[in-house]
Structure formats: structure tokens, C-alpha cells
Amino acid sequence: MVTTITCMFFAAISGSAMATTSAVGAFMIPEMKRHGYAEGFSAGICAAAGTIGVIIPPSIPFVIYGVATGTSITDLFKAGLLPGVAMGVALMICCYIISKKEGFKGETKEFSFKAVWVSFKDAIWALLSPVIILGGIYSGYFTPTEAAVISVVYSYIVGRFVYHELDRKGAYQALKNTIVVNGATTFMVGLSSAFAAYLSLAGIPRQIANSMLQISDNKFVLLIIINIFLLVVGCLVDNIPATIILAPILLPVVTQLGMSPVTFGIMLTMNLAIGFCTPPYGIDLFVASAISGVSIGKMMKYMVWFIFALIVVLAMVTYWPAFTMFTMN
């Protein structure tokens, strides 16, 4: 449960499922194994909780979706907060049930407020990062793009001069990695945007929308079909290219069903995020396996229950508009 909460906090910093799984799993999986948790369970919960990284704002896929569809990124960030928290709560309930069933005990030392306070004081500068980012965005002081710049500058200052853990070599490597990722993402965005523009000119989205609407006039059935389709796509294709290609195609369908573009953005991203922990693509599974040395087969025994918990939250997003739109009122 602590691992899940940690992933929720890290999600508010990274905006990436893979980064969340990697960063949190690197130190939490060994700790869980040391305290007697099954290795498959330890790696599995890190992979599952890592999906929250793209739902709790700031989220990279939300930015991509906003650019691809013209939807307000700030509204997407606001709408993703409650579903992201709900995903964390659902996974924690799952953890509690599994731990009771399997006899996992966790920490046996007596709880100490003093130890919590010491840890909190040490981490306060890092914890302020998501507060500054999200507080500035929601209050309207700066845009998501400006928040990214402020976050980078703040993180560098804290890492270099407060914690003294970020040296010149580390900063250079971070910049190098950013350039590589940005170059690859820009290439995908350019190619996918051109493909999406071609589909639009050819009238493909309208034809797909009409075809899907002819399958059934029942909103409930159509949304189930779309969710199943997106879950399958998430198993095979990465989140960002899938979002760029599919968002303009499916958005006209869901808007005809009365769904808000903001809600659809959350639904689309959550579907594809669940694909991060389902074979054969399952990038979070591969990351968790790589950093823990645990086979994916051992993880899947527990992953089934985690995926079920995430799908329950997905259903709430799909069929309960207030769940995502309450912040818009």
C-alpha cells in the first residue's frame, strides 16, 4: 500500500508510467521482498501502480491527447486527478485483500511518529515539487508548459544544492536522455499527425463512426466495444502513437454518444495505460522484471487482480461523467 501511495506521489512529478515503475520499483521491490512479500507480488504491484503515472497530472499522454484533439490540457489535468486517486485506492484495497489471504505481514516494528517526521523533513523539498507544479496550474499562475520549465529548474536546484545528489555528469545525462526521448516523440508526433490528417481528409473517422453507430444504438454497448478495442490496442501499441492515431478517429464517435472530449481523454489514456501491464507489450511488466529479476509469469498470478481493480475504475470513468467532470463545474 505504501508502494502504491509512493507511485501516486511520483506520478505527480514524472507524468510517465515507465518512469514511475522504474524509479519506485528500484527501491521498493527489494524492501518488500526483504519483508517477506512474494517476489511476484512485489514486482506486480509496482508495475500496476506505475500506470497511475499517466493519469495523475501532469501526464505526458494528456498533453499529447490535448494537442491531437484541441482539448484543453488544463481541463484534462483537472479531470485526471480523481480517477488517478481512485486507481490508487482500488490497488490498495487489492493489496490488502491479497496480503490477508497470503499472510504477508510487512513491517513488524511499532509505528513511530518521530520516524515519520524525520523522513518527512528530509523529503520536504522533493515533496514541494508536485505542490508547486499542480498548484500553479490549477490556480492559473502558469500553463502546463511553463510548469514543466519551473519543475526542471526547481528539481535541478534542489538536487544540486539541497540534496547534493545531482552533479554535472548526472545533469548532462538527464539532458541527453531528454533530447533523445524528445526527438523520438517529435518524430512519432509528426508522422502520426500526418497520418491522422490523411485519415481526416479521406473521411475515415466519419466512416468508422457511422459503422460503429450502426452496430448498435445502445450507448452502453458501444462504449463497451470501444473499451475492449482500446484495451487490445494497449496490449500491442505504445500509448503516445496510439493516442495520436486513435483519438481523432474515435472522438467523433463518443461525442455523438454524448461523452465529453475531456472524459474521453481520460478513458482513452486509462485503457492504454492498463495495456502497460498486460502481455505481450506490457512495458511496465518488462521494466519491473528487469529491475527485480522476477519473471513476468510469476507476476501474472497477482497481476490479474490488479488489472481487474483498474478496470473497475475504468468503468466508473466511462459510465459516470461526474467522476471526471466534477472539477469543471
C-alpha positions in Angstrom: 0.0 0.0 0.0 2.9 2.3 0.7 4.4 1.4 -2.7 1.1 2.4 -4.3 1.0 5.7 -2.5 4.6 6.4 -3.4 3.7 5.8 -7.1 0.8 8.2 -6.8 3.2 10.9 -5.5 5.9 10.1 -8.1 3.1 10.2 -10.8 2.6 13.9 -9.9 6.2 14.5 -10.8 7.1 12.2 -13.7 3.9 12.0 -15.8 5.2 8.7 -17.1 4.2 5.1 -16.3 7.6 3.6 -17.2 9.5 6.2 -15.1 7.2 5.7 -12.1 7.6 1.9 -12.2 11.3 2.1 -12.7 12.0 4.8 -10.0 9.7 3.4 -7.3 10.4 -0.3 -8.1 14.1 0.1 -7.8 14.0 0.7 -4.1 10.6 -0.7 -3.1 10.7 -4.2 -4.6 13.9 -5.2 -2.7 12.3 -3.8 0.5 9.1 -5.8 0.0 11.0 -9.0 -0.7 13.1 -8.4 2.4 9.9 -8.1 4.5 8.6 -11.4 3.2 6.3 -10.4 0.3 6.3 -12.8 -2.6 8.6 -11.6 -5.4 5.8 -11.8 -8.0 3.5 -9.7 -5.8 6.2 -7.1 -5.1 7.1 -6.6 -8.8 3.5 -6.9 -9.9 2.2 -4.1 -7.7 5.0 -1.8 -8.9 4.0 -2.5 -12.5 0.3 -2.0 -11.8 0.7 1.2 -9.7 3.1 2.6 -12.4 0.1 3.0 -14.6 -1.1 5.9 -12.3 1.9 7.8 -13.7 -0.1 8.8 -16.8 -3.4 9.6 -15.1 -2.5 11.8 -12.1 -1.4 15.1 -13.6 0.9 16.2 -15.0 0.6 13.5 -17.6 2.5 13.2 -20.9 -0.3 11.3 -22.7 -2.8 14.0 -21.7 -0.6 16.7 -23.3 -0.3 14.5 -26.5 -4.1 14.0 -26.5 -4.8 17.7 -25.9 -2.5 18.6 -28.9 -4.0 15.9 -31.1 -7.7 16.9 -30.4 -7.5 20.5 -29.4 -8.8 19.7 -25.9 -7.8 21.9 -23.0 -4.7 20.3 -21.3 -5.5 22.1 -18.1 -9.0 20.6 -18.1 -7.5 17.1 -18.7 -5.2 17.6 -15.8 -8.1 18.6 -13.5 -10.2 15.7 -14.7 -7.5 13.1 -14.2 -6.9 13.8 -10.5 -9.8 11.9 -9.1 -9.6 8.8 -11.4 -5.8 8.7 -10.6 -6.5 8.7 -6.9 -9.3 6.1 -7.4 -6.9 3.8 -9.2 -4.5 4.0 -6.2 -7.3 3.3 -3.7 -8.5 0.3 -5.8 -5.0 -1.1 -6.0 -4.5 -0.6 -2.2 -7.8 -2.5 -1.5 -6.5 -5.3 -3.7 -3.2 -5.3 -1.8 -5.0 -5.5 1.5 -7.1 -8.5 0.4 -4.2 -10.4 -1.2 -1.9 -9.7 1.8 -4.5 -11.0 4.2 -5.1 -14.1 2.0 -1.3 -14.8 1.5 -0.3 -14.0 5.1 2.0 -11.1 4.2 2.9 -9.1 7.3 5.1 -6.2 6.1 6.8 -4.0 8.7 6.7 -5.6 12.2 8.2 -2.6 14.0 6.0 -0.4 16.1 4.8 2.7 14.3 6.7 5.8 15.2 5.5 9.4 14.5 9.1 10.5 15.2 10.5 8.4 12.4 7.8 9.7 10.0 8.6 13.2 11.0 12.3 12.7 10.4 11.6 11.2 6.9 9.1 14.0 6.1 11.6 16.7 7.0 14.2 15.1 4.8 11.8 14.7 1.8 10.0 18.1 2.2 11.9 19.8 -0.7 11.2 17.0 -3.1 7.5 16.8 -2.0 7.1 20.5 -2.8 7.7 19.8 -6.5 4.2 18.5 -7.3 2.7 21.1 -5.0 4.3 23.9 -7.0 3.5 22.3 -10.3 -0.1 21.4 -9.7 -0.8 24.5 -7.5 0.5 26.8 -10.2 -1.5 25.1 -13.0 -4.8 24.9 -11.1 -4.5 28.4 -9.8 -3.9 29.7 -13.3 -0.5 31.3 -12.5 1.2 29.3 -15.3 0.4 26.9 -18.1 1.3 23.2 -18.2 4.3 24.1 -20.5 5.5 26.8 -18.1 5.0 24.3 -15.2 7.4 21.9 -16.9 10.1 24.5 -17.1 9.6 25.6 -13.5 9.7 21.9 -12.4 13.0 21.3 -14.3 14.7 24.4 -12.8 13.3 23.6 -9.3 14.4 20.0 -9.4 17.9 21.0 -10.6 18.4 23.5 -7.8 17.1 21.1 -5.1 19.0 18.1 -6.5 22.3 20.0 -6.9 22.3 22.4 -3.9 20.0 20.9 -1.3 20.4 17.1 -1.5 23.8 17.3 -3.3 22.9 14.2 -5.3 22.9 15.7 -8.8 26.3 16.5 -10.2 27.3 17.9 -13.6 27.6 14.4 -15.1 24.1 13.5 -13.9 22.6 16.7 -15.3 24.3 16.1 -18.6 22.9 12.6 -18.8 19.4 13.8 -17.9 19.6 16.4 -20.7 20.9 13.8 -23.2 18.1 11.4 -22.3 15.6 14.2 -22.7 16.9 15.2 -26.1 16.7 11.5 -27.3 13.2 11.0 -26.0 12.0 14.4 -27.3 13.5 13.6 -30.8 11.8 10.2 -30.9 8.5 11.6 -29.6 8.6 14.5 -32.1 9.2 12.1 -35.0 6.2 10.0 -33.9 4.0 13.0 -33.4 4.9 14.3 -36.9 4.4 11.0 -38.6 1.2 10.2 -36.7 -0.2 13.7 -37.2 0.3 13.4 -40.9 -1.4 10.0 -40.9 -4.3 11.4 -38.8 -4.6 14.4 -41.3 -4.8 11.9 -44.2 -7.5 9.9 -42.4 -9.5 13.0 -41.8 -9.2 14.2 -45.4 -10.3 10.7 -46.6 -13.3 10.8 -44.3 -12.2 7.6 -42.4 -13.1 8.8 -38.9 -16.6 9.6 -40.1 -17.0 6.2 -41.8 -15.7 4.4 -38.7 -18.1 6.5 -36.6 -21.1 5.6 -38.8 -20.1 1.9 -38.9 -19.8 1.7 -35.1 -23.1 3.5 -34.6 -24.8 1.0 -36.9 -23.6 -1.9 -34.7 -25.9 -0.8 -32.0 -27.8 2.3 -30.9 -27.2 1.4 -27.3 -24.7 3.8 -25.7 -23.7 1.2 -23.1 -22.9 -1.5 -25.7 -20.9 0.9 -27.9 -18.8 2.1 -25.0 -18.0 -1.5 -24.1 -16.9 -2.2 -27.6 -14.7 0.9 -27.7 -13.1 0.0 -24.3 -12.4 -3.6 -25.4 -10.8 -2.3 -28.6 -8.6 0.1 -26.7 -7.6 -2.5 -24.2 -6.5 -4.8 -27.0 -4.6 -1.9 -28.7 -2.9 -1.1 -25.4 -1.6 -4.6 -25.3 0.2 -4.1 -28.6 1.0 -0.4 -29.2 2.6 2.3 -27.1 0.5 5.0 -25.5 1.7 8.0 -27.4 1.4 6.8 -31.1 -1.9 5.0 -30.2 -3.3 8.3 -28.8 -2.3 10.4 -31.8 -3.8 8.0 -34.3 -6.9 6.8 -32.5 -8.0 10.0 -30.7 -9.1 11.9 -33.8 -10.8 8.7 -35.1 -12.8 7.7 -32.0 -13.6 11.2 -30.7 -16.4 11.9 -33.2 -18.0 8.5 -32.2 -18.0 9.2 -28.4 -19.2 12.8 -28.8 -22.2 11.5 -30.8 -22.8 9.4 -27.7 -22.8 12.5 -25.5 -19.4 12.0 -24.0 -17.2 15.0 -23.3 -13.8 15.2 -25.1 -12.2 15.6 -21.6 -13.8 12.4 -20.3 -12.8 10.5 -23.4 -9.3 11.7 -23.0 -9.2 10.1 -19.5 -10.9 6.9 -20.7 -8.6 6.6 -23.7 -5.4 7.1 -21.6 -6.6 4.7 -18.9 -7.3 2.0 -21.4 -3.9 2.3 -23.0 -2.3 2.6 -19.5 -3.8 -0.8 -18.5 -2.0 -2.2 -21.5 1.3 -1.3 -19.8 0.8 -4.3 -17.5 -0.7 -6.8 -20.0 1.3 -9.0 -22.3 2.7 -9.1 -25.0 3.8 -5.4 -25.0 3.3 -4.6 -21.2 6.2 -2.2 -20.9 5.7 -1.8 -17.1 5.9 -5.6 -16.8 9.3 -5.7 -18.6 10.6 -2.7 -16.6 9.5 -4.3 -13.3 11.0 -7.7 -14.4 14.3 -6.0 -15.4 14.9 -4.2 -12.2 13.7 -7.0 -9.9 14.9 -10.2 -11.8 11.4 -11.6 -11.4 9.8 -13.4 -14.4 6.6 -12.0 -15.9 5.0 -15.4 -15.3 5.3 -15.0 -11.5 3.9 -11.5 -11.7 0.8 -12.5 -13.7 -0.6 -14.6 -10.8 -1.2 -11.3 -8.9 -1.5 -9.0 -11.9 -4.9 -10.5 -12.9 -6.4 -9.0 -9.7 -4.6 -5.6 -10.1 -5.9 -5.4 -13.7 -9.4 -6.2 -12.5 -9.2 -3.4 -9.9 -8.1 -0.9 -12.6 -10.9 -2.0 -15.0 -13.4 -1.3 -12.2 -12.1 2.3 -12.1 -12.2 2.5 -15.9 -15.9 1.6 -15.8 -16.5 4.4 -13.4 -14.8 6.8 -15.8 -16.7 5.5 -18.8 -20.2 5.5 -17.3 -20.2 8.2 -14.6 -19.5 11.6 -16.2 -19.4 13.4 -12.9 -16.4 11.3 -11.9 -14.2 13.2 -14.3 -16.2 16.4 -14.9 -16.8 17.5 -11.3 -13.8 19.8 -11.4 -15.3 21.6 -14.4 -18.3 22.9 -12.5 
